[in-house]
């Protein structure tokens, strides 16, 4: 089993966490990695053993308009600073994957800057998609070009160009050789050239066994990307939406349906309740009491659970007209990290996840499903962990038949034994808006 099969990720958006300047002056270096390094011992206590951090490449603003792929953004620090971050994480047994923005660059990236300066004479004119010298861009360039979702600050790279493929491969080699990173989160993987993704999988596996490739995919059939030839995992936006919707609409059938739709690869998918692009789960849930069972679902459903920084404190935030920065990507100093009952609860779930291998790669079995109650098991050969959820404002009582013959049932949250009744059944009693975890063997 690879390290990522049992990993619990902590998602860092570093420019926000350290209150970096919104625009890069391309001159001043700010040494802020000590603020991020200070989180690492805390993450170990929280129960996380993997970090997804990014964007990190030198950029002009939000981090996804890359200027230099081989420099850490100077608003965060230097390459040496990041190397210290990596060493600290590895010393604590924490793996690190880095946001890789390979679908597009910023307008100040050297190849696009050359294109702006030399036009049709630029040796890099074929590095970008859709370059056409019979019009003008909205920046006044004497050419037009393809840009990600029409945002002309983000010109799209052309992966039909062999030089582009070689260049990006060299960038990946640089980050592995220089920083010993453990994987990449491929930004816009659903738009990135699929053949390049396949070659990247082969190349990184040869370079570093168990290198983890996570793709950002919002829509589509996830199995197109998650397979032995392409990526190890993709972001499970379907389940993300299904979890909060199931609680808000009192409809666990939606979540169960989406899980079963992707059941063949569900264990490989990256689970999250929030990230740097979507509203915080504490703001999405109509009844805030459901935040605990929502986290319980994320930690026990098939997949790789992830905590977005600040989520463990119940931080709120919604997209606003001014952009994502303040509400979704705020600063988080050590002074602001005030553990509460939710923090302790999430740490308990992480501990349970770490100690019970059924929750890593165990099979999924549905035991009970109603609009407001859902019970399922994750099973190994001789043991199982049962999750029971109640999204109702009223208490719920129901029976489930255990997925295997059992002599012992134990409540993992309350840490107390539970009786097994005749017929290998157990009674589930749940308060409103709550969940229960039961180990049987």
C-alpha positions, 0 to 999 in steps of 0.5 A: 500500500502506498503512503497516499492510500491512508493519507489525511491531507491538510490543504494550505493556500500559502499566499492567503495564510501569510497575508501576502501582498495581492500583487508581486512587485517582482523585487522584494523577497519576503521570508514568510516560510517560518510562519508555515513551518510553524504549522507542521508540528500542529498538523501532526497533532491534528492527525494529518500526514500529508500537505497539499500546498500551493500555488508556490510558483513565482506569479504576478497575483493570485498564484495561478499566473505563473512568471517563473516555474523554478522560483518560489513566489518571492512573497513567500520566500526563497527556494532555500526557505521552501527547502527548509519547509520540506525538510521539516515536513519530512522529518515529521513524517509528512508528505508534501504535494505541490500545486502545479499550474501547467495548463496556462502561464501568466503574461510575464512568463518568459515565453509569452513575454518574448511573444509580446516583444517579437510577435510573429518573429518569436521563437515561442509563438507555437508555445501557446494555443490559438495564436493569431496575428490577424487581430488584437488582444484586449491587452493591446497585443498585435495578436490574439490567443487562447486563454483559460476560460477567456481570462486573457491574463492566463494564456494556455500552453500548447502541448502539441509542441514538443518543446513545451512538453520537454520544458514542463517535464524538466520543471517537474524534475527540478522540483523533485531533485531540488525539494524532494516533493512527493507529488503534484496537484495538477491545476485544471487537469480536466483541461490539460492535455491527456497524453501529457498527463499519461507521460507525466505519470510514467515519468514521475513513477520512474523518477520517484516511486509512489509519486502522487498525481492529483488532478483538479477535475470538476465535471466529467467521468472521473475514471477517464483520469483515474486509472493506472496510466493517467492520474492517481486521483482527482478532486471529488467535486461530486461528493463534495456537493453531495455531502452538504446537499444531503444534509441541507435537503435531508436527502442521503440518497443523493450522496449514496447515489453519487458514491455508487456511481463512482464506486470502482474508483471511489477509494482513489478520489480526493475528498473535501468539504471545502477548498480555496475555490468554494464556500466554507462548509460552515457557511454552506450548511443550513444547520450548523449542527451538521458540521460534525456528521459532515466531517464524519462522512468525509473521514469514513467514505471511500477516498482520501480526506482533506482539511482545508486550513481553518476548517478545523476551527469552523471558519466561515466564508463565502465567495463575494463580488470582490473575489475569493481572497478574503472570504475563502483564502484568509490569513491564519496566524498561530494566534488565530488558531484557537482550538475548540470542540470542533477541532478536537472532534476532527482530530478524533476522527483523524485518529480513528482514520489512522488507526483503522485500516478499513477506512483506508482501502476497505470495501464499502457496503451500504447497510441502511438508507433513508432520506434522513439516515444513512449507515454504511460499513468499510470492511476488511476480511475480519473487521469493519467500521460502521458509520451511521448518520442522522441529518434530521432535527429529531432523534433516530433509532434503527437496526442494521445487520452487521456486514460480517459475523461479530463478537464485539461492537465498540463505539469509537467516539464515545469509547464504550462497548455496544451490545450485539443482538440476536441475528447479528444485528445492532441497534443504532440510536442517534441524536439529532444532526449527529453520527456514530462510528462503530468498530466490529470484529 
